[in-house]
Amino acid sequence: MCGIYLTNIPYQQQEIKAKIKKIGYRGPDNLGITQIEKLTLGHLRLSILDLDQRSNQPFQFEQFYITYNGEIYNFQSIKEDLIKLGYSFKTTSDTEVLVIGYSVWGKELLSKLNGMFAFAIYDSKKEEIFCARDRLGVKPFFYYWKDGNIEICSQLSPLMNKNLTINQEAISIYLDCGYIPSPFSIYNEIQKLQPGYCMYIHLKEKKLYLEKYWDLQSAKVDESISYETAKDKLHELITDAVKIRMQADVPLGSFLSGGIDSALVSAIAAKYSSQKLKTFTIAFEDPDFDESKVAEQYAGIINSEHTTTLCTPKEVLEMLPHLINAYDEPFADSSALPSLLLNKVTKQHVTVALSGDGGDESFIGYKHMLLVEQFKKLTVLHYHLRKVLSWIPVNKLMNKQAEAYKGILGCKNENELIIKVFAQFDTLTKKRNFKWVDKYYPQFKILSKVSLQKIADLNIKLWLENDSNTKVDRASMAFSVESRSPFLDYRIVEFARTLPMEYRYKNGVTKKILRDILKEYIPEEVFTQPKKGFAIPLNHWIKNELKDDVYDKLNPLFLESIPNLDVKKFEKQMKQHFEGKRDYSFNIWKLYVLALWFEKYSVT
């Protein structure tokens, strides 16, 4: 829910209002602005809890002022603790609990919170701002800081101005990953606060401090826990994570795909809902991408009120302007388009929607994670021999997965392989290094010796925040929907990492323990049908519906303007793609989205 804003830059109030309105879809129910001396706090409200205007923000308690985005799912228990300490409350919202809790415990409040959040609290007596972002980066947090001037917002566009400069390193990372990871943004002058971090801003001293309050810990596997005990405890945790995310004073539903995670979340929600649960699915005309029939089977079994929406090329093209507007910076996960359409439909029925996001990360659900197992088999060959084999032209390697195997063969070690799973085996950049991974995402190398856990850890720290969570937040907020993901409950993430790997992945079966829990709700023969993944037929659409615009946007002048892009290599890939020789749709899509972004923001 919501959008936050804070600054000490002396803008006129009309200027600030115009800035905040750029992301008005994040909170259409109220726009609030509060000025305290030289500091201005702004807030956009999407009303979820305590719909009364008494809970509008910015919210004040004594000398503390807060602007906050998110939900604290355990706020009731924290509220009870504060009541025991003698505090009383004027609202039934989590906002008041958050600001009073900070006044009592300060930074220590963060360890008590279970939720998704990004907030700024101003202490007017100390002239100090305290900010924090949730453990897994579900909610966004952008900030500008220079010479004592601070400007904070939930999204990038309100912070944009003509004096900003493009971050060329961020562009290079985008060419590999398809997104710009924190703490980078597309601009040199603006950063993202990383998940699990808090930030102090001392206005008098003109100083800013960052501090990490949470991170993944060394994976200490509990070898003593039996499979049945682990399954029962996990079932209990997931059930509680779903139930606390069903707190809302507005209609609530659930996204339902053909996958295990959303099926389990929806089944539990349907069991504990006081009324018939509403569920929502996207369908595709292409059967290779369509999971709607399986989702409809799930809906019938859990007895939900189900809505299926057909995603056609025409409707996807209509979402392109929303993609550029809502995501603020280049973002090349093409599943953002059906996500936008799904939320557009969902908003007609509910304001809050549960999702299955996060299950794959903790329970080894992605196929790309299994590449580390393939790499182990290939390490019997010396690296130099593997490197030579990786040079063999793909068209002579009679194998559909030739590109992936070439990438595996060319990796020096397991850590390099894991990084390239997320940053491409075959780069589009002229020069690249992974210093940014070593600096900001080093945990996966040291927290576990188990290969599958290592790749899962980087999936959680890098991809989950910067791709999956970004996709879900912007797609849902674009249509004023709040998405809640039970599998992103930090208790589940931490517990999963203590489980023996064979409980999660065994003999080629991914998410084994989740499958066994789901059996209690849905027959196994239903949920073991082939998984398609939430994706669009991008290859086909680029060659047909988008072809003319792709050629128009990806012209030589534009391509030559992209720093560090290997133009000749990309042009060769584009030629092969349209000739039907290879599928380079992801690379083409990355450059196409970048071109649309450059065009919208007049970047030269």
SULSUL-V789486 format. One record per residue. N is the residue number from 0. SS is DSSP state (h for helix, s for strand, l for the rest). PHI is phi in whole degrees, -180 to 180 (999 if undefined). BURIAL is # if it has 9 or more other C-alpha atoms within 8 Angstrom, else .. Layout:
BEGIN
N;SS;PHI;BURIAL + N;SS;PHI;BURIAL
END
This chain:
BEGIN
0;l;999;# + 1;l;77;# + 2;s;-140;# + 3;s;-113;# + 4;s;-155;# + 5;s;-156;# + 6;s;-159;# + 7;l;-113;# + 8;l;-75;# + 9;l;-76;. + 10;l;-76;. + 11;l;-71;. + 12;h;-60;. + 13;h;-66;. + 14;h;-64;. + 15;h;-64;# + 16;h;-62;# + 17;h;-65;. + 18;h;-60;# + 19;h;-65;# + 20;h;-65;. + 21;l;-59;. + 22;l;-118;# + 23;h;-59;# + 24;h;-64;# + 25;h;-69;# + 26;l;-157;# + 27;s;-78;# + 28;l;-86;. + 29;s;-167;# + 30;s;-114;# + 31;s;-117;# + 32;s;-132;# + 33;s;-128;. + 34;s;-114;. + 35;s;-123;. + 36;l;54;. + 37;l;-91;. + 38;s;-105;# + 39;s;-123;# + 40;s;-112;# + 41;s;-127;# + 42;s;-157;# + 43;s;-110;# + 44;s;-111;# + 45;l;-106;# + 46;l;-71;# + 47;l;-123;# + 48;l;-114;# + 49;l;48;# + 50;l;-70;. + 51;l;-64;. + 52;h;-65;. + 53;h;-61;. + 54;h;-98;# + 55;l;-62;# + 56;l;-121;# + 57;l;-56;# + 58;s;-115;# + 59;s;-116;# + 60;s;-137;# + 61;l;52;. + 62;l;-90;# + 63;s;-104;# + 64;s;-123;# + 65;s;-128;# + 66;s;-125;# + 67;s;-144;# + 68;s;-123;# + 69;s;135;# + 70;s;-144;# + 71;s;-100;# + 72;l;-71;# + 73;l;-104;# + 74;h;-63;# + 75;h;-65;. + 76;h;-69;. + 77;h;-66;# + 78;h;-62;# + 79;h;-61;. + 80;h;-63;. + 81;h;-70;# + 82;h;-63;# + 83;h;-63;. + 84;l;-84;. + 85;l;104;. + 86;l;-87;. + 87;l;-117;. + 88;l;-129;. + 89;l;-98;. + 90;l;-128;. + 91;l;-113;. + 92;l;-96;# + 93;h;-80;# + 94;h;-61;# + 95;h;-64;# + 96;h;-62;# + 97;h;-64;# + 98;h;-74;# + 99;h;-69;# + 100;h;-59;# + 101;h;-67;# + 102;h;-63;. + 103;h;-90;. + 104;h;-107;. + 105;h;62;. + 106;h;-58;. + 107;h;-64;. + 108;h;-59;# + 109;h;-58;. + 110;h;-69;. + 111;h;-89;. + 112;l;-84;# + 113;l;-121;# + 114;s;176;# + 115;s;-116;# + 116;s;-161;# + 117;s;-146;# + 118;s;-147;# + 119;s;-132;# + 120;s;-120;# + 121;s;-103;# + 122;s;-97;# + 123;l;-71;# + 124;l;-76;. + 125;l;-86;. + 126;l;54;# + 127;s;-131;# + 128;s;-110;# + 129;s;-116;# + 130;s;-126;# + 131;s;-155;# + 132;s;-126;# + 133;l;-61;# + 134;l;-57;# + 135;l;-109;# + 136;l;71;# + 137;l;-71;# + 138;l;-105;# + 139;l;-83;# + 140;l;-154;# + 141;s;-109;# + 142;s;-150;# + 143;s;-113;# + 144;s;-144;# + 145;s;-158;. + 146;l;53;. + 147;l;86;# + 148;s;-92;# + 149;s;-123;# + 150;s;-145;# + 151;s;-124;# + 152;s;-158;# + 153;l;-72;# + 154;l;-136;# + 155;l;-80;# + 156;h;-58;# + 157;h;-66;# + 158;h;-92;# + 159;l;-70;. + 160;l;-153;. + 161;l;-70;. + 162;l;-90;. + 163;l;-75;# + 164;l;-121;. + 165;s;-70;. + 166;l;-84;# + 167;h;-69;. + 168;h;-64;. + 169;h;-62;# + 170;h;-62;# + 171;h;-62;# + 172;h;-65;# + 173;h;-61;# + 174;h;-61;# + 175;h;-87;# + 176;h;-93;# + 177;l;90;# + 178;l;-155;# + 179;l;-112;# + 180;l;-78;. + 181;l;-69;# + 182;l;-88;# + 183;l;-71;# + 184;l;-133;# + 185;l;-65;# + 186;s;-110;# + 187;l;-63;# + 188;l;-87;. + 189;s;-122;# + 190;s;-120;# + 191;s;-105;# + 192;l;-71;# + 193;l;-73;# + 194;l;-58;# + 195;l;73;# + 196;s;-114;# + 197;s;-121;# + 198;s;-142;# + 199;s;-107;# + 200;s;-126;# + 201;s;-96;# + 202;l;-68;# + 203;l;-65;. + 204;l;-82;. + 205;l;55;# + 206;s;-127;# + 207;s;-127;. + 208;s;-126;. + 209;s;-107;. + 210;s;-145;. + 211;s;-86;. + 212;l;-111;# + 213;l;-154;. + 214;l;-161;. + 215;l;-63;. + 216;l;-103;. + 217;l;-52;. + 218;l;-73;. + 219;l;-101;. + 220;l;-74;. + 221;l;-87;. + 222;l;-72;. + 223;l;-84;. + 224;l;-77;. + 225;l;-76;. + 226;h;-62;. + 227;h;-65;. + 228;h;-65;. + 229;h;-62;# + 230;h;-64;# + 231;h;-65;. + 232;h;-67;. + 233;h;-65;# + 234;h;-58;# + 235;h;-64;. + 236;h;-64;# + 237;h;-64;# + 238;h;-61;# + 239;h;-66;. + 240;h;-62;# + 241;h;-70;# + 242;h;-62;# + 243;h;-71;# + 244;l;-88;# + 245;l;-96;. + 246;l;-74;. + 247;l;-166;# + 248;l;-102;. + 249;l;-135;# + 250;l;-59;# + 251;s;-127;# + 252;s;-140;# + 253;s;-150;# + 254;s;-77;# + 255;l;-137;# + 256;l;-103;# + 257;l;-91;# + 258;l;-89;# + 259;h;-70;# + 260;h;-64;# + 261;h;-68;# + 262;h;-65;# + 263;h;-68;# + 264;h;-60;# + 265;h;-66;# + 266;h;-64;# + 267;h;-68;# + 268;h;-62;# + 269;h;-63;# + 270;h;-65;. + 271;h;-103;. + 272;l;-74;. + 273;l;-76;. + 274;l;-141;. + 275;l;-59;# + 276;l;-71;# + 277;s;-94;# + 278;s;-124;# + 279;s;-139;# + 280;s;-139;# + 281;s;-100;# + 282;s;-116;# + 283;s;-122;# + 284;l;-67;. + 285;l;-77;. + 286;l;-63;. + 287;l;-70;. + 288;l;-118;# + 289;l;-91;# + 290;l;-113;# + 291;h;-63;# + 292;h;-67;. + 293;h;-67;# + 294;h;-60;# + 295;h;-66;# + 296;h;-65;# + 297;h;-56;# + 298;h;-60;# + 299;h;-64;. + 300;h;-69;. + 301;h;-88;# + 302;l;60;# + 303;l;-97;# + 304;s;-87;# + 305;s;-104;# + 306;s;-126;. + 307;s;-110;# + 308;s;-117;# + 309;s;-78;. + 310;s;-100;# + 311;l;-100;. + 312;h;-54;. + 313;h;-60;. + 314;h;-68;# + 315;h;-64;# + 316;h;-60;. + 317;h;-68;. + 318;h;-85;# + 319;h;-56;# + 320;h;-61;. + 321;h;-64;# + 322;h;-59;# + 323;h;-71;# + 324;h;-69;. + 325;h;-78;# + 326;h;-92;# + 327;l;68;# + 328;l;-132;# + 329;l;-53;# + 330;l;-147;# + 331;l;-108;# + 332;l;-77;# + 333;l;-66;# + 334;h;-70;# + 335;h;-62;# + 336;h;-66;# + 337;h;-65;# + 338;h;-64;# + 339;h;-62;# + 340;h;-64;# + 341;h;-60;# + 342;h;-71;# + 343;h;-60;# + 344;h;-71;# + 345;h;-59;# + 346;l;-60;# + 347;l;-70;. + 348;l;-120;. + 349;l;-142;# + 350;l;-109;# + 351;s;-118;# + 352;s;-136;# + 353;s;-78;# + 354;s;-140;# + 355;l;-97;# + 356;l;-61;# + 357;l;104;# + 358;h;-69;# + 359;h;-64;# + 360;h;-65;# + 361;h;-86;# + 362;h;-121;# + 363;l;55;# + 364;l;-103;# + 365;l;-92;# + 366;h;-64;. + 367;h;-65;. + 368;h;-64;# + 369;h;-77;# + 370;h;-63;# + 371;h;-66;# + 372;h;-70;# + 373;h;-64;. + 374;h;-62;# + 375;h;-57;. + 376;h;-68;. + 377;h;-83;. + 378;l;-72;. + 379;l;-66;. + 380;l;-89;. + 381;l;-63;. + 382;h;-55;# + 383;h;-65;. + 384;h;-69;. + 385;h;-63;# + 386;h;-63;# + 387;h;-63;. + 388;h;-62;# + 389;h;-70;# + 390;l;-86;. + 391;l;-63;. + 392;l;-55;. + 393;h;-59;. + 394;h;-68;. + 395;h;-101;. + 396;l;-99;. + 397;l;-20;. + 398;l;-152;. + 399;l;-64;. + 400;l;-100;. + 401;h;-57;# + 402;h;-61;. + 403;h;-63;. + 404;h;-66;# + 405;h;-60;# + 406;h;-64;# + 407;h;-63;# + 408;h;-60;# + 409;l;-83;# + 410;l;-85;# + 411;l;-69;. + 412;l;-151;. + 413;h;-64;# + 414;h;-62;. + 415;h;-64;# + 416;h;-59;# + 417;h;-61;# + 418;h;-63;# + 419;h;-72;# + 420;h;-60;# + 421;h;-99;# + 422;h;-121;# + 423;l;70;# + 424;l;-73;# + 425;l;-113;. + 426;l;-74;# + 427;l;-92;# + 428;s;-88;# + 429;l;-70;. + 430;l;-132;. + 431;l;-148;. + 432;l;-142;. + 433;l;-113;. + 434;h;-62;. + 435;h;-65;. + 436;h;-68;# + 437;h;-62;. + 438;h;-80;. + 439;h;-109;. + 440;l;-135;# + 441;l;-83;# + 442;h;-59;# + 443;h;-61;# + 444;h;-78;. + 445;l;-122;. + 446;l;-84;# + 447;l;-152;# + 448;l;-97;. + 449;l;-85;. + 450;h;-56;# + 451;h;-65;# + 452;h;-70;# + 453;h;-62;# + 454;h;-71;# + 455;h;-67;# + 456;h;-66;# + 457;h;-68;# + 458;h;-60;# + 459;h;-69;# + 460;h;-78;# + 461;h;-100;# + 462;h;-72;# + 463;h;-58;# + 464;h;-67;# + 465;h;-86;# + 466;h;-110;# + 467;h;-59;# + 468;h;-67;# + 469;h;-63;# + 470;h;-56;# + 471;h;-67;# + 472;h;-62;# + 473;h;-70;# + 474;h;-67;# + 475;h;-74;# + 476;h;-66;# + 477;l;-58;# + 478;l;-121;# + 479;l;57;# + 480;l;-116;# + 481;s;-99;# + 482;s;-98;# + 483;s;-126;# + 484;s;-117;# + 485;h;-58;# + 486;h;-69;# + 487;h;-92;# + 488;l;-63;# + 489;h;-60;# + 490;h;-65;. + 491;h;-70;# + 492;h;-60;# + 493;h;-68;# + 494;h;-67;# + 495;h;-58;# + 496;l;-72;# + 497;l;-91;# + 498;l;-83;# + 499;l;-56;# + 500;h;-59;# + 501;h;-68;. + 502;h;-77;# + 503;h;-102;# + 504;l;-139;# + 505;s;-151;# + 506;l;50;. + 507;l;83;. + 508;s;-95;. + 509;l;-84;# + 510;l;51;# + 511;h;-53;# + 512;h;-68;# + 513;h;-69;# + 514;h;-61;# + 515;h;-70;# + 516;h;-71;# + 517;h;-64;# + 518;l;-56;# + 519;l;-75;. + 520;l;-120;# + 521;l;-134;# + 522;l;-57;. + 523;h;-60;# + 524;h;-67;. + 525;h;-82;# + 526;h;-86;# + 527;l;-93;. + 528;l;-65;. + 529;l;-54;. + 530;l;-84;. + 531;l;-96;# + 532;l;88;. + 533;l;-89;. + 534;l;-145;. + 535;l;-109;# + 536;l;-74;. + 537;h;-63;# + 538;h;-56;# + 539;h;-65;. + 540;h;-68;# + 541;h;-64;# + 542;h;-78;# + 543;l;-124;. + 544;l;-59;. + 545;l;-98;# + 546;h;-54;# + 547;h;-63;. + 548;h;-71;. + 549;h;-61;# + 550;h;-62;. + 551;h;-66;. + 552;h;-74;# + 553;l;-91;# + 554;l;-85;. + 555;h;-56;. + 556;h;-62;. + 557;h;-66;# + 558;h;-61;# + 559;h;-67;# + 560;h;-82;. + 561;l;-85;. + 562;l;-64;. + 563;l;71;. + 564;s;-80;# + 565;l;-82;# + 566;h;-63;. + 567;h;-60;. + 568;h;-64;. + 569;h;-66;# + 570;h;-61;. + 571;h;-66;. + 572;h;-63;# + 573;h;-63;# + 574;h;-62;. + 575;h;-64;# + 576;h;-64;# + 577;h;-73;. + 578;l;-86;. + 579;l;78;. + 580;l;-83;. + 581;l;-145;. + 582;l;-106;. + 583;l;-112;# + 584;h;-60;# + 585;h;-65;. + 586;h;-65;# + 587;h;-65;# + 588;h;-63;# + 589;h;-59;# + 590;h;-71;# + 591;h;-66;# + 592;h;-64;# + 593;h;-61;# + 594;h;-64;# + 595;h;-63;# + 596;h;-67;# + 597;h;-58;# + 598;h;-65;. + 599;h;-64;. + 600;l;-101;. + 601;l;52;. + 602;l;-83;. + 603;l;-114;.
END
